[in-house]
Amino acid sequence: MTDKNSKRKKIILHFTLLFYLLIFAFCITKPIKTKAAEIYLKSSQLEYSPNDIFKVEIRLNVSAGEKVTAIEGKIKYNPSDLKVIDFLTGNSILTFVDQPQNNEKNGLITFSGIIPGGYTGQLLGDPGESNLLGTVVFQVLKTNNSLTNIQIESDSRIFINDGQELKTNLIFKSLALNIISQELVFNPLNELESLKETDKIPPEEFKPEIVRINGQYFLVFNTQDKQSGIDHYEVNILKENLLGQLIPLQKFTQSNNLYHLKESDLNNIIEVKAVDKAGNERIATLYPQIQIKWYKNYWFWGIIIMLLSIFTLIFKYFRKDRFLH
Amino acid sequence: MHQSLHKCLILFIIFLFLFNGGNFVFAAENATIQAIIRITVCGNGIIETGEQCDGTNLGGATCTKLGFSSGTLSCKASCEFDTSGCINGTTGGGGGGGGGYVPPPIIPTLHGTGQVNFTGRAYPNSTVTLLKDAQIVATTIAGSDANFQISLTNITAGSYIFSVYSEDNKGNRSSLLTFPLSVTSGVVTNVTGIFISPTIDVDKVEVKKGEVIKIFGQAIPNSDITVIINSDKEIYGKTKADKIGAYLYNLDTLEIEMGDHLAKSRATLEEEISPLSKAVSFKVGTKTVLKETGKCGKADLNCDKRVNLIDFSIAAFWYKRPLTPEAKATVDLNKDGKIDLIDFSIMAYYWTG
């Protein structure tokens, strides 16, 4: 009987212990929030032939609650297998700080940019992927290699929140592609050309602004193109002539997002043309920021000269008339 | 013997509770749910939250089920039932089960473009600003119930980063709520459940130890506010927003150690938690210094109360260039003597558009 009792007590004790342990685990266990970010590469196929032109998308994934604000990416490829044809910024979530650069000799593509407000990861129900950083267009070269690797260099950097570099839990996924020996003769509708072919939409609307930096005036602008991406910008300065017609003071000049202005340009109309990779254009116009001073206005002097001429003529006429009498 | 073991265990548990108090509060608070932004697409043939139907998908509904005697039920472009083909009945009963959310009207869009509707909660009569790819595209005034709705039409199909923030009655801005979204041509995307974080401010930049510092802001009306003080040990204070959403928390600085501190807040309403507010800093020291108004905000390089493309361009000008003393003081955000990606990352964090 006592044996049975002690057994029962032991069971109760064990259950009580287990219960307390469960409570303990429940109370102190906080959900572990792992800070992680991943940059990965994606292509439509895993096998290409020499001469093939194809796209490789650079994409970003972040763990829930993370806010990626800046990225410095380095993409390494074998220059004896692949040649970079272009870097497309269409649909990119980045505002580029360093425009993409390709070092053909070393097979290295570098770029950096920010995500204003931060990228916090894909939302449930988003019909698309919304995590594209950029797209590299490669051409396969004639090579003896049957496999080529495109990889994200380990010294690529991801910044979260207000400038904190994410140093752990960084995942950089490379892309291995098979190169088949059969050479492609001609493919007029490769991935780049078909993208350009379908892009009929001009870049997004934008508004240039003038900013004074270090005592100099600059025109600043930025826009996006959701299809092929922005190819370049051109700036044109226009002046109104006496007849009200706009006369270009210079031809459209190719520019980056920061265009140095002369002080006199502030009185003129400035046009900025954004051109995408497919050649579609969007022009944004900025009207004079400074009110033209009265003595700099042609019309004012024109009217003065006209009035003076009329007065002179009248005066001369009456003088002549008086002498005759 | 057993009893003493039990006592020991109970004491041990109590000790753990006390030792880990802050974390325990945190765990309890996590019982509520972080507000979730929901995306539904009207035009994809799938009936999602807030939709009565989608295209030809009527979800099994018929005219008779809706209280009519006969006829053909169809679906409007706004994903609401079109009962114009139903005969001889009344639209009674509220059978649609649509809940509180009424999709905004569909505005015809251009070919290759889509429409996006944003609905959520801010503060009563506050200005809500919407950014598309870091540029301001729309502003609206929230209703007296703090609800707001913004519709963007003719958005070119593609992926975008949308951001929303609100400004309270004192001109303080909330943190930026950012979310990526793919816009599909010919469909209407509804983004619902946006819960804007509270605004936050302090009345002093430095407070003498033992004095009270006021932490205040605006949030959704009648919400429960948790003020989080980040110091060596996190402190959680509770207060409640009034009917206009204003809240005030008096922090007794006896509770915290000397030095620099950060305060953040979040609102909880109907078991949903808003994202965390911006952080405001203050110091507990030997004197009291009131907060000056009109100072340039972090990353606002041209002092126009906005962090946008102009500030980005100013930083881009100095990028990889030797800095003048003035540039060092204003543009170098992390004070490391150079402009690099870290400074741009800080700017991206404080972006307002």
Boltz contact constraints between the chains, C-beta under 6 A:
constraints:
  - contact:
      token1: [A, 13]
      token2: [B, 2]
      max_distance: 6.0
  - contact:
      token1: [A, 20]
      token2: [B, 9]
      max_distance: 6.0
  - contact:
      token1: [A, 20]
      token2: [B, 13]
      max_distance: 6.0
  - contact:
      token1: [A, 27]
      token2: [B, 24]
      max_distance: 6.0
  - contact:
      token1: [A, 28]
      token2: [B, 20]
      max_distance: 6.0
  - contact:
      token1: [A, 30]
      token2: [B, 23]
      max_distance: 6.0
  - contact:
      token1: [A, 69]
      token2: [B, 345]
      max_distance: 6.0
  - contact:
      token1: [A, 69]
      token2: [B, 348]
      max_distance: 6.0
  - contact:
      token1: [A, 69]
      token2: [B, 349]
      max_distance: 6.0
  - contact:
      token1: [A, 70]
      token2: [B, 341]
      max_distance: 6.0
  - contact:
      token1: [A, 70]
      token2: [B, 344]
      max_distance: 6.0
  - contact:
      token1: [A, 70]
      token2: [B, 345]
      max_distance: 6.0
  - contact:
      token1: [A, 70]
      token2: [B, 348]
      max_distance: 6.0
  - contact:
      token1: [A, 72]
      token2: [B, 341]
      max_distance: 6.0
  - contact:
      token1: [A, 91]
      token2: [B, 158]
      max_distance: 6.0
  - contact:
      token1: [A, 91]
      token2: [B, 159]
      max_distance: 6.0
  - contact:
      token1: [A, 93]
      token2: [B, 161]
      max_distance: 6.0
  - contact:
      token1: [A, 97]
      token2: [B, 344]
      max_distance: 6.0
  - contact:
      token1: [A, 112]
      token2: [B, 341]
      max_distance: 6.0
  - contact:
      token1: [A, 114]
      token2: [B, 344]
      max_distance: 6.0
  - contact:
      token1: [A, 114]
      token2: [B, 348]
      max_distance: 6.0
  - contact:
      token1: [A, 115]
      token2: [B, 348]
      max_distance: 6.0
  - contact:
      token1: [A, 116]
      token2: [B, 134]
      max_distance: 6.0
  - contact:
      token1: [A, 116]
      token2: [B, 348]
      max_distance: 6.0
  - contact:
      token1: [A, 116]
      token2: [B, 351]
      max_distance: 6.0
  - contact:
      token1: [A, 117]
      token2: [B, 163]
      max_distance: 6.0
  - contact:
      token1: [A, 117]
      token2: [B, 176]
      max_distance: 6.0
  - contact:
      token1: [A, 117]
      token2: [B, 178]
      max_distance: 6.0
  - contact:
      token1: [A, 117]
      token2: [B, 351]
      max_distance: 6.0
  - contact:
      token1: [A, 118]
      token2: [B, 178]
      max_distance: 6.0
  - contact:
      token1: [A, 120]
      token2: [B, 178]
      max_distance: 6.0
  - contact:
      token1: [A, 123]
      token2: [B, 37]
      max_distance: 6.0
  - contact:
      token1: [A, 123]
      token2: [B, 39]
      max_distance: 6.0
  - contact:
      token1: [A, 123]
      token2: [B, 179]
      max_distance: 6.0
  - contact:
      token1: [A, 125]
      token2: [B, 39]
      max_distance: 6.0
  - contact:
      token1: [A, 126]
      token2: [B, 39]
      max_distance: 6.0
  - contact:
      token1: [A, 126]
      token2: [B, 181]
      max_distance: 6.0
  - contact:
      token1: [A, 126]
      token2: [B, 182]
      max_distance: 6.0
  - contact:
      token1: [A, 127]
      token2: [B, 41]
      max_distance: 6.0
  - contact:
      token1: [A, 127]
      token2: [B, 182]
      max_distance: 6.0
  - contact:
      token1: [A, 127]
      token2: [B, 184]
      max_distance: 6.0
  - contact:
      token1: [A, 128]
      token2: [B, 159]
      max_distance: 6.0
  - contact:
      token1: [A, 128]
      token2: [B, 182]
      max_distance: 6.0
  - contact:
      token1: [A, 130]
      token2: [B, 159]
      max_distance: 6.0
  - contact:
      token1: [A, 130]
      token2: [B, 180]
      max_distance: 6.0
  - contact:
      token1: [A, 130]
      token2: [B, 182]
      max_distance: 6.0
  - contact:
      token1: [A, 159]
      token2: [B, 345]
      max_distance: 6.0
  - contact:
      token1: [A, 161]
      token2: [B, 349]
      max_distance: 6.0
  - contact:
      token1: [A, 162]
      token2: [B, 346]
      max_distance: 6.0
  - contact:
      token1: [A, 162]
      token2: [B, 349]
      max_distance: 6.0
  - contact:
      token1: [A, 163]
      token2: [B, 334]
      max_distance: 6.0
  - contact:
      token1: [A, 163]
      token2: [B, 342]
      max_distance: 6.0
  - contact:
      token1: [A, 163]
      token2: [B, 345]
      max_distance: 6.0
  - contact:
      token1: [A, 163]
      token2: [B, 346]
      max_distance: 6.0
  - contact:
      token1: [A, 201]
      token2: [B, 156]
      max_distance: 6.0
  - contact:
      token1: [A, 209]
      token2: [B, 310]
      max_distance: 6.0
  - contact:
      token1: [A, 211]
      token2: [B, 310]
      max_distance: 6.0
  - contact:
      token1: [A, 211]
      token2: [B, 313]
      max_distance: 6.0
  - contact:
      token1: [A, 213]
      token2: [B, 314]
      max_distance: 6.0
  - contact:
      token1: [A, 213]
      token2: [B, 317]
      max_distance: 6.0
  - contact:
      token1: [A, 220]
      token2: [B, 309]
      max_distance: 6.0
  - contact:
      token1: [A, 220]
      token2: [B, 313]
      max_distance: 6.0
  - contact:
      token1: [A, 222]
      token2: [B, 309]
      max_distance: 6.0
  - contact:
      token1: [A, 224]
      token2: [B, 133]
      max_distance: 6.0
  - contact:
      token1: [A, 226]
      token2: [B, 156]
      max_distance: 6.0
  - contact:
      token1: [A, 226]
      token2: [B, 158]
      max_distance: 6.0
  - contact:
      token1: [A, 258]
      token2: [B, 313]
      max_distance: 6.0
